[in-house]
């Protein structure tokens, strides 16, 4: 028997009514961000490295050297800084350099007298407080430490126009959204104030990068990411300009450190907390990671290509950047088209003004 149909009993409009499909859309707020580094992995690396204080201090040679060169650039600015932020302070290397480096002349005042208050901030609390008990902390007129939250999810906790200068030494290379962080730094600075930073550049450890690639290709027939990607010097100026900084200065310095072998280099990288933290990388918990055969092959390739006198050099390319927030009295470039000298004449040795008749 055929079942009864309800169609004759339904009102005519109901027959044509259709329920619209229910759809869900994923909406991203703000500009899309490219995730290159694993912030949690970098946090764990630095925490583990700083947990062994003696081993961590032993590998401070690179951070101390770069901090010293960055402080030289700060002290070249002839002014007193009331409030300074050391962003990504690591183990407060800048504070130690300012208080322990003797001035060029005995009659000159100590470097730390050029500032009144220093705030050291870092994302690793263990590394930040590693040397909190050492004497250099009491030499500064005012020195405080601030633990920062994950930079991928938390903005800087400082109010606008809080500092007369912001420094950062060997930390910003691990930031995923660097343009956003630079904009936050610019907002935290007072008008006509400098931002000085040093980061590892893209050609850092090129010897290790190439030797690992060749060893990987020879032993496993492919190439994997073992050294984190880093920023290129050609991009730094554009990032600073986009963040609103003026009077930009960018330069590059290569620091070459010699090691007895590649294993000592990798041990120092681990003790620094500067191991690979790229999202796309091999780990022992996932892919096979670096095996013994690849490490031994890497040692041989590294020595063959770059070894010198029984030791292996490692090149650290450091990019230094300086930018100023806009303020009154700063020199500004002339408007386009207002020049009075033809560059062609200057380069050819004439130096004749445009419009002059010969």
C-alpha positions as a Python dict, from the first residue, in 0.01 Angstrom:
ca = {
    (1, 'X'): (0, 0, 0),
    (2, 'X'): (140, 338, -97),
    (3, 'X'): (207, 571, 204),
    (4, 'X'): (-7, 881, 236),
    (5, 'X'): (147, 1205, 118),
    (6, 'X'): (129, 1527, 317),
    (7, 'X'): (169, 1743, 6),
    (8, 'X'): (-209, 1811, -43),
    (9, 'X'): (-239, 1940, 317),
    (10, 'X'): (56, 2186, 305),
    (11, 'X'): (-8, 2552, 222),
    (12, 'X'): (102, 2655, -125),
    (13, 'X'): (384, 2895, -16),
    (14, 'X'): (539, 2625, 203),
    (15, 'X'): (590, 2404, -98),
    (16, 'X'): (826, 2659, -252),
    (17, 'X'): (1012, 2753, 67),
    (18, 'X'): (1372, 2636, 83),
    (19, 'X'): (1601, 2664, 386),
    (20, 'X'): (1920, 2844, 289),
    (21, 'X'): (2238, 2638, 342),
    (22, 'X'): (2428, 2721, 663),
    (23, 'X'): (2788, 2805, 582),
    (24, 'X'): (3080, 2891, 808),
    (25, 'X'): (3364, 3112, 695),
    (26, 'X'): (3713, 3144, 844),
    (27, 'X'): (3796, 3512, 876),
    (28, 'X'): (4145, 3638, 964),
    (29, 'X'): (4164, 3974, 1134),
    (30, 'X'): (4447, 4203, 1034),
    (31, 'X'): (4719, 4140, 779),
    (32, 'X'): (4827, 3778, 719),
    (33, 'X'): (5145, 3680, 905),
    (34, 'X'): (5404, 3438, 778),
    (35, 'X'): (5511, 3191, 1044),
    (36, 'X'): (5876, 3099, 986),
    (37, 'X'): (5995, 3017, 1338),
    (38, 'X'): (5850, 2811, 1619),
    (39, 'X'): (5840, 3055, 1911),
    (40, 'X'): (5774, 2782, 2166),
    (41, 'X'): (6078, 2587, 2047),
    (42, 'X'): (6298, 2897, 2070),
    (43, 'X'): (6167, 2964, 2422),
    (44, 'X'): (6252, 2609, 2530),
    (45, 'X'): (6598, 2629, 2372),
    (46, 'X'): (6685, 2947, 2560),
    (47, 'X'): (6540, 2824, 2887),
    (48, 'X'): (6738, 2499, 2872),
    (49, 'X'): (7057, 2680, 2774),
    (50, 'X'): (7027, 2934, 3057),
    (51, 'X'): (6949, 2661, 3313),
    (52, 'X'): (7320, 2568, 3302),
    (53, 'X'): (7456, 2908, 3399),
    (54, 'X'): (7826, 2822, 3372),
    (55, 'X'): (7790, 2672, 3024),
    (56, 'X'): (7575, 2966, 2918),
    (57, 'X'): (7832, 3222, 3038),
    (58, 'X'): (8108, 3035, 2857),
    (59, 'X'): (7944, 3108, 2519),
    (60, 'X'): (7870, 3476, 2586),
    (61, 'X'): (8169, 3577, 2373),
    (62, 'X'): (7957, 3651, 2064),
    (63, 'X'): (7676, 3836, 2242),
    (64, 'X'): (7928, 4042, 2442),
    (65, 'X'): (8117, 4139, 2127),
    (66, 'X'): (7806, 4247, 1937),
    (67, 'X'): (7668, 4427, 2245),
    (68, 'X'): (7998, 4617, 2274),
    (69, 'X'): (7982, 4730, 1911),
    (70, 'X'): (7619, 4831, 1949),
    (71, 'X'): (7697, 5034, 2263),
    (72, 'X'): (7970, 5216, 2072),
    (73, 'X'): (7708, 5332, 1823),
    (74, 'X'): (7483, 5449, 2106),
    (75, 'X'): (7762, 5640, 2279),
    (76, 'X'): (7847, 5817, 1952),
    (77, 'X'): (7520, 6006, 1999),
    (78, 'X'): (7608, 6313, 2203),
    (79, 'X'): (7318, 6325, 2448),
    (80, 'X'): (7209, 6189, 2784),
    (81, 'X'): (6937, 5922, 2783),
    (82, 'X'): (6694, 5929, 3073),
    (83, 'X'): (6517, 5602, 2994),
    (84, 'X'): (6655, 5322, 2773),
    (85, 'X'): (6498, 4989, 2678),
    (86, 'X'): (6711, 4683, 2601),
    (87, 'X'): (6465, 4470, 2404),
    (88, 'X'): (6561, 4103, 2379),
    (89, 'X'): (6827, 4157, 2643),
    (90, 'X'): (6930, 3790, 2665),
    (91, 'X'): (7145, 3782, 2983),
    (92, 'X'): (7163, 4165, 3007),
    (93, 'X'): (7480, 4175, 2800),
    (94, 'X'): (7434, 4542, 2714),
    (95, 'X'): (7400, 4636, 3082),
    (96, 'X'): (7720, 4446, 3161),
    (97, 'X'): (7911, 4610, 2875),
    (98, 'X'): (7800, 4960, 2979),
    (99, 'X'): (7916, 4907, 3337),
    (100, 'X'): (8237, 4708, 3288),
    (101, 'X'): (8396, 4867, 2979),
    (102, 'X'): (8648, 5138, 3077),
    (103, 'X'): (8617, 5476, 2898),
    (104, 'X'): (8878, 5567, 2633),
    (105, 'X'): (9044, 5819, 2865),
    (106, 'X'): (9079, 5798, 3245),
    (107, 'X'): (8939, 6150, 3268),
    (108, 'X'): (8619, 6054, 3083),
    (109, 'X'): (8315, 5954, 3290),
    (110, 'X'): (8205, 5587, 3287),
    (111, 'X'): (7975, 5485, 3005),
    (112, 'X'): (7682, 5399, 3230),
    (113, 'X'): (7659, 5761, 3347),
    (114, 'X'): (7524, 5851, 3004),
    (115, 'X'): (7186, 5706, 3099),
    (116, 'X'): (6960, 5726, 3403),
    (117, 'X'): (6735, 5421, 3377),
    (118, 'X'): (6778, 5093, 3186),
    (119, 'X'): (6498, 4841, 3137),
    (120, 'X'): (6611, 4496, 3023),
    (121, 'X'): (6332, 4289, 2867),
    (122, 'X'): (6341, 3937, 2726),
    (123, 'X'): (6110, 3646, 2646),
    (124, 'X'): (6321, 3396, 2844),
    (125, 'X'): (6297, 3458, 3221),
    (126, 'X'): (6577, 3216, 3311),
    (127, 'X'): (6820, 3381, 3071),
    (128, 'X'): (6709, 3732, 3171),
    (129, 'X'): (6772, 3669, 3544),
    (130, 'X'): (7081, 3451, 3500),
    (131, 'X'): (7321, 3723, 3619),
    (132, 'X'): (7085, 3921, 3843),
    (133, 'X'): (7313, 3862, 4142),
    (134, 'X'): (7634, 3991, 3979),
    (135, 'X'): (7787, 4326, 4087),
    (136, 'X'): (7737, 4508, 3756),
    (137, 'X'): (7363, 4543, 3830),
    (138, 'X'): (7425, 4781, 4119),
    (139, 'X'): (7648, 5012, 3911),
    (140, 'X'): (7357, 5140, 3703),
    (141, 'X'): (7154, 5425, 3855),
    (142, 'X'): (6836, 5228, 3784),
    (143, 'X'): (6810, 4881, 3629),
    (144, 'X'): (6492, 4677, 3603),
    (145, 'X'): (6403, 4350, 3429),
    (146, 'X'): (6078, 4274, 3245),
    (147, 'X'): (5973, 3927, 3126),
    (148, 'X'): (5789, 3945, 2794),
    (149, 'X'): (5514, 3714, 2669),
    (150, 'X'): (5512, 3521, 2341),
    (151, 'X'): (5577, 3781, 2067),
    (152, 'X'): (5342, 3599, 1827),
    (153, 'X'): (5041, 3657, 2051),
    (154, 'X'): (5125, 3942, 2291),
    (155, 'X'): (5228, 4301, 2207),
    (156, 'X'): (5495, 4488, 2397),
    (157, 'X'): (5369, 4598, 2742),
    (158, 'X'): (5519, 4948, 2728),
    (159, 'X'): (5305, 5263, 2691),
    (160, 'X'): (5361, 5504, 2401),
    (161, 'X'): (5657, 5743, 2417),
    (162, 'X'): (5816, 5573, 2717),
    (163, 'X'): (6183, 5564, 2617),
    (164, 'X'): (6456, 5796, 2492),
    (165, 'X'): (6629, 5505, 2314),
    (166, 'X'): (6563, 5139, 2238),
    (167, 'X'): (6842, 4887, 2182),
    (168, 'X'): (6821, 4524, 2075),
    (169, 'X'): (7116, 4289, 2038),
    (170, 'X'): (7088, 3949, 1866),
    (171, 'X'): (6722, 3876, 1942),
    (172, 'X'): (6498, 4015, 1670),
    (173, 'X'): (6612, 3758, 1411),
    (174, 'X'): (6373, 3506, 1574),
    (175, 'X'): (6061, 3726, 1547),
    (176, 'X'): (5797, 3609, 1299),
    (177, 'X'): (5608, 3939, 1261),
    (178, 'X'): (5904, 4175, 1257),
    (179, 'X'): (5720, 4465, 1084),
    (180, 'X'): (5461, 4470, 1364),
    (181, 'X'): (5726, 4461, 1637),
    (182, 'X'): (5920, 4746, 1474),
    (183, 'X'): (5601, 4953, 1467),
    (184, 'X'): (5548, 4886, 1838),
    (185, 'X'): (5906, 4992, 1908),
    (186, 'X'): (5854, 5317, 1716),
    (187, 'X'): (5541, 5390, 1922),
    (188, 'X'): (5725, 5328, 2250),
    (189, 'X'): (5992, 5586, 2161),
    (190, 'X'): (5968, 5956, 2228),
    (191, 'X'): (5999, 6196, 1933),
    (192, 'X'): (6350, 6235, 1792),
    (193, 'X'): (6475, 5920, 1965),
    (194, 'X'): (6699, 5645, 1823),
    (195, 'X'): (6641, 5275, 1776),
    (196, 'X'): (6960, 5068, 1747),
    (197, 'X'): (6959, 4695, 1681),
    (198, 'X'): (7185, 4411, 1571),
    (199, 'X'): (7059, 4086, 1421),
    (200, 'X'): (7216, 3785, 1253),
    (201, 'X'): (7204, 3823, 876),
    (202, 'X'): (7115, 3574, 605),
    (203, 'X'): (7474, 3468, 530),
    (204, 'X'): (7554, 3375, 890),
    (205, 'X'): (7713, 3029, 925),
    (206, 'X'): (7725, 2982, 548),
    (207, 'X'): (8005, 2731, 598),
    (208, 'X'): (7787, 2510, 818),
    (209, 'X'): (7486, 2556, 592),
    (210, 'X'): (7667, 2442, 277),
    (211, 'X'): (7855, 2156, 439),
    (212, 'X'): (7537, 2015, 596),
    (213, 'X'): (7360, 2031, 261),
    (214, 'X'): (7641, 1841, 88),
    (215, 'X'): (7665, 1584, 367),
    (216, 'X'): (7286, 1537, 363),
    (217, 'X'): (7287, 1493, -13),
    (218, 'X'): (7571, 1241, 1),
    (219, 'X'): (7438, 1027, 287),
    (220, 'X'): (7061, 1051, 244),
    (221, 'X'): (7011, 1164, -114),
    (222, 'X'): (6827, 1485, -24),
    (223, 'X'): (6855, 1820, 148),
    (224, 'X'): (6676, 1927, 466),
    (225, 'X'): (6663, 2251, 668),
    (226, 'X'): (6922, 2239, 946),
    (227, 'X'): (7009, 2611, 976),
    (228, 'X'): (6733, 2867, 1031),
    (229, 'X'): (6663, 3123, 756),
    (230, 'X'): (6759, 3479, 846),
    (231, 'X'): (6680, 3830, 723),
    (232, 'X'): (6865, 3981, 429),
    (233, 'X'): (7040, 4316, 463),
    (234, 'X'): (6852, 4449, 157),
    (235, 'X'): (6518, 4411, 341),
    (236, 'X'): (6613, 4584, 666),
    (237, 'X'): (6594, 4941, 538),
    (238, 'X'): (6248, 4885, 396),
    (239, 'X'): (6124, 4734, 723),
    (240, 'X'): (6250, 5033, 923),
    (241, 'X'): (6099, 5280, 680),
    (242, 'X'): (5765, 5100, 685),
    (243, 'X'): (5762, 5119, 1066),
    (244, 'X'): (5799, 5498, 1048),
    (245, 'X'): (6168, 5544, 1126),
    (246, 'X'): (6369, 5825, 967),
    (247, 'X'): (6741, 5891, 908),
    (248, 'X'): (6816, 5523, 853),
    (249, 'X'): (7161, 5368, 876),
    (250, 'X'): (7225, 5001, 795),
    (251, 'X'): (7567, 4835, 787),
    (252, 'X'): (7704, 4482, 797),
    (253, 'X'): (7988, 4332, 997),
    (254, 'X'): (8134, 3981, 970),
    (255, 'X'): (8265, 3817, 1286),
    (256, 'X'): (8472, 3502, 1228),
    (257, 'X'): (8515, 3259, 1518),
    (258, 'X'): (8745, 2956, 1495),
    (259, 'X'): (8653, 2620, 1649),
    (260, 'X'): (8851, 2297, 1688),
    (261, 'X'): (8581, 2106, 1497),
    (262, 'X'): (8219, 2126, 1385),
    (263, 'X'): (8104, 1940, 1696),
    (264, 'X'): (8235, 2222, 1918),
    (265, 'X'): (8052, 2474, 1698),
    (266, 'X'): (7723, 2287, 1735),
    (267, 'X'): (7771, 2251, 2110),
    (268, 'X'): (7821, 2626, 2141),
    (269, 'X'): (7510, 2691, 1932),
    (270, 'X'): (7311, 2472, 2167),
    (271, 'X'): (7459, 2638, 2477),
    (272, 'X'): (7369, 2979, 2334),
    (273, 'X'): (7011, 2873, 2265),
    (274, 'X'): (7068, 2958, 1898),
    (275, 'X'): (6988, 2619, 1746),
    (276, 'X'): (6755, 2581, 1450),
    (277, 'X'): (6397, 2688, 1534),
    (278, 'X'): (6239, 2691, 1189),
    (279, 'X'): (5890, 2544, 1166),
    (280, 'X'): (6003, 2325, 875),
    (281, 'X'): (6290, 2132, 1027),
    (282, 'X'): (6390, 1780, 1118),
    (283, 'X'): (6352, 1671, 1478),
    (284, 'X'): (6420, 1348, 1658),
    (285, 'X'): (6051, 1329, 1748),
    (286, 'X'): (5939, 1369, 1387),
    (287, 'X'): (6174, 1300, 1100),
    (288, 'X'): (6502, 1122, 1157),
    (289, 'X'): (6706, 1431, 1231),
    (290, 'X'): (7082, 1447, 1191),
    (291, 'X'): (7229, 1101, 1220),
    (292, 'X'): (7582, 1002, 1309),
    (293, 'X'): (7674, 935, 946),
    (294, 'X'): (7558, 1283, 839),
    (295, 'X'): (7746, 1452, 1124),
    (296, 'X'): (8068, 1268, 1042),
    (297, 'X'): (8029, 1349, 672),
    (298, 'X'): (7964, 1712, 762),
    (299, 'X'): (8289, 1725, 962),
    (300, 'X'): (8488, 1602, 664),
    (301, 'X'): (8317, 1830, 410),
    (302, 'X'): (8350, 2134, 638),
    (303, 'X'): (8724, 2077, 688),
    (304, 'X'): (8781, 2016, 319),
    (305, 'X'): (8600, 2332, 208),
    (306, 'X'): (8671, 2577, 490),
    (307, 'X'): (8930, 2428, 728),
    (308, 'X'): (9238, 2636, 808),
    (309, 'X'): (9537, 2509, 1006),
    (310, 'X'): (9351, 2228, 1176),
    (311, 'X'): (9063, 2451, 1288),
    (312, 'X'): (8729, 2539, 1129),
    (313, 'X'): (8606, 2900, 1097),
    (314, 'X'): (8244, 3005, 1139),
    (315, 'X'): (8129, 3338, 999),
    (316, 'X'): (7859, 3535, 1176),
    (317, 'X'): (7714, 3812, 962),
    (318, 'X'): (7571, 4083, 1187),
    (319, 'X'): (7339, 4350, 1049),
    (320, 'X'): (7338, 4677, 1244),
    (321, 'X'): (7050, 4917, 1199),
    (322, 'X'): (6976, 5265, 1330),
    (323, 'X'): (6651, 5455, 1286),
    (324, 'X'): (6508, 5769, 1444),
    (325, 'X'): (6153, 5860, 1529),
    (326, 'X'): (6033, 6181, 1370),
    (327, 'X'): (6092, 6498, 1570),
    (328, 'X'): (6141, 6870, 1543),
    (329, 'X'): (6472, 7000, 1417),
    (330, 'X'): (6570, 6683, 1230),
    (331, 'X'): (6735, 6726, 890),
    (332, 'X'): (6501, 6626, 609),
    (333, 'X'): (6578, 6564, 241),
    (334, 'X'): (6480, 6829, -12),
    (335, 'X'): (6178, 6774, -228),
    (336, 'X'): (6228, 6593, -554),
    (337, 'X'): (6325, 6827, -836),
    (338, 'X'): (6475, 7102, -617),
    (339, 'X'): (6838, 6999, -676),
    (340, 'X'): (7075, 7255, -822),
    (341, 'X'): (7366, 7028, -913),
    (342, 'X'): (7371, 6777, -1197),
    (343, 'X'): (7509, 6448, -1062),
    (344, 'X'): (7658, 6369, -1400),
    (345, 'X'): (7872, 6682, -1382),
    (346, 'X'): (7974, 6600, -1023),
    (347, 'X'): (8080, 6245, -1111),
    (348, 'X'): (8271, 6371, -1412),
    (349, 'X'): (8448, 6632, -1201),
    (350, 'X'): (8270, 6939, -1334),
    (351, 'X'): (8042, 7032, -1048),
    (352, 'X'): (7847, 7271, -1272),
    (353, 'X'): (7504, 7389, -1158),
    (354, 'X'): (7205, 7302, -1366),
    (355, 'X'): (7116, 7599, -1580),
    (356, 'X'): (7470, 7745, -1591),
    (357, 'X'): (7589, 7828, -1941),
    (358, 'X'): (7936, 7740, -2046),
}
